[in-house]
Amino acid sequence: MSDLIPTREEQDGSGEVRYRMLYESEDKVYIRHIRGTYTRIRKYTGLPLLLAFFFIPWLNLEGRQAVHFDLPARQFHILWTTFGPQDGFLLAWLLIIAAFALFAVTTWLGRVWCGFTCPQTVWTMMFIWAERICEGDRNKRMKLDAAPWSAEKILRKGGTHAIWLFISVATALAFVGYFYGIRDLVVDLASFDAHPQGVFWVAFFTFATYFNAGFMREQVCKYMCPYARFQSVMYDQDTLAVYYDAKRGETRGPRKKGIDYRAEGMGDCIDCYWCVQVCPVDIDIRDGMQYECINCGLCVDACNSVMDKMEYPRGLIRFTSEDELETGKTNYLRPRLFGYAFVLLAMTGLFAQQLLTRSPIEAEVLRDRGARMYRESQGLIQNVYTVKINNMDQVPHTFDIRVEGVAGYDYSVRKPREIYLQPGEILPVPIRVSVPRDQLKATKHDIYIVVQAVDKPELSDRHQTVFIGPKQ
């Protein structure tokens, strides 16, 4: 088997197809800095997400961290609400909604998530910004890497990696802080008193951020991200994505400004390669749709700036659809998109309804598993239960337990004198429910055990169970 593979139909001056080693490492991608509409949009979408990621852990609410995923206590505190393991279905539901939202957006706007809000893209752009600040733009970075080591090169490279390391440590602290508690984490690390697991995860995410955003970059998008592999299933002829208008651009070729290039059989593309030089995944959009493309729009900004200089119309590379390139029209209102939108809206509405009606009090009732299904004493038939009460509220509560059942039955409940639970506490409470024997009309019937907060009666949970008596 040959260890050489052909590259994509590139021809050199001799007309031969170029080959490269099958396991050859990819060349470093040097991205040219560009300004434009989509560069500004990325700043407006990425900056709020970054600020939220870094500063939300520092927000306190009612004396605790506003967003804290407390894994040892099995509690997720999100603003005024606490979720426990029993709320796992809500997390699964939320993930399904996110998946449908991704499908809907991809069908409509292609891989816009990847290009503008994906953490891999956002952090990579931050690291590239650090390179540009310390080492200069594309050509200067290429010259610096090719130059022999010197004091200036060490200083510039050291500055770049210092900023990379600072961003990586800040990222790791913020991420681990959501689980450890950001204030406790910083204090414990500063005093060398942090739990070994906390130290490990801070070190792990520091390295992961530094390696992924500093060195892996486009290789994560091209080879590791599963989204790139199945995006084609969601694309259709009317999906908006970044396309090169070959009808307008071909035949390519350099020319001077102001000449009648149409008379010479040339298109609008001047073959400047700016669209390639700004691409963070190192592809040539002029080769057509490619799975590596993340729809970041940088090639659109680069091409538009060149078109402005040449005084040609903008849009040689633009967000458009295959249908528009072929027929001049895009069908925005199509059944597939409506289907995704309808399912997404329905699921979001049901999720919101479930979230808003969720009670922070949960009770679970278990019958006594002893040999005797019931007990008889002084003319009373007694059943024993264990009521497991979970206080998921942010404040402590005192609870009362009562029984609802068949009308006309005189139910009595023997329970502890005071049932007091701290926030997040789960307490099993044994109770004994009694009914006069002469009132029972059936061997068994349904009853409801109601757990209610004394200080806040609207907080309650009602659980159905069975009361068993002697055969009638």
Protein Blocks (a to p, Z undefined) as FASTA:
>chain_A
ZZbdcdehiacfkopacdddfklccddddddddddfklmmmmmmmmmmmmmmmmmmmpce
ehiafbacdfknopacehjbccdfklmmmmmmmmmmmmmmmmmmmmmnojmlmmmmgmkl
mmmmmmmmmmmmmnopfklmmmmmmpccdfklmmmmmmmmmmmmmmmmmmmmmmmmmmno
pmlmmmmmmnopacfklmmmmmmmmmmmmmmmmmnmmmmmmmmmmklmmmmmmpcfklcc
ddddfklmpccddddehiafklnopafbnolommmmmpmnopafknopcfklgolommmm
mmmmmmmmnopaehkbccddfklmmnopacfbcfklmmmmmmmmmmmmmmmmmmmmpcfb
dcdddddfbfblbdceehiacdddddddddfbfbdcdddddddddehiacdddddfbdcd
dehiacdddddddddfklpcbfbdcdddddddfklmklccddddddddddZZ
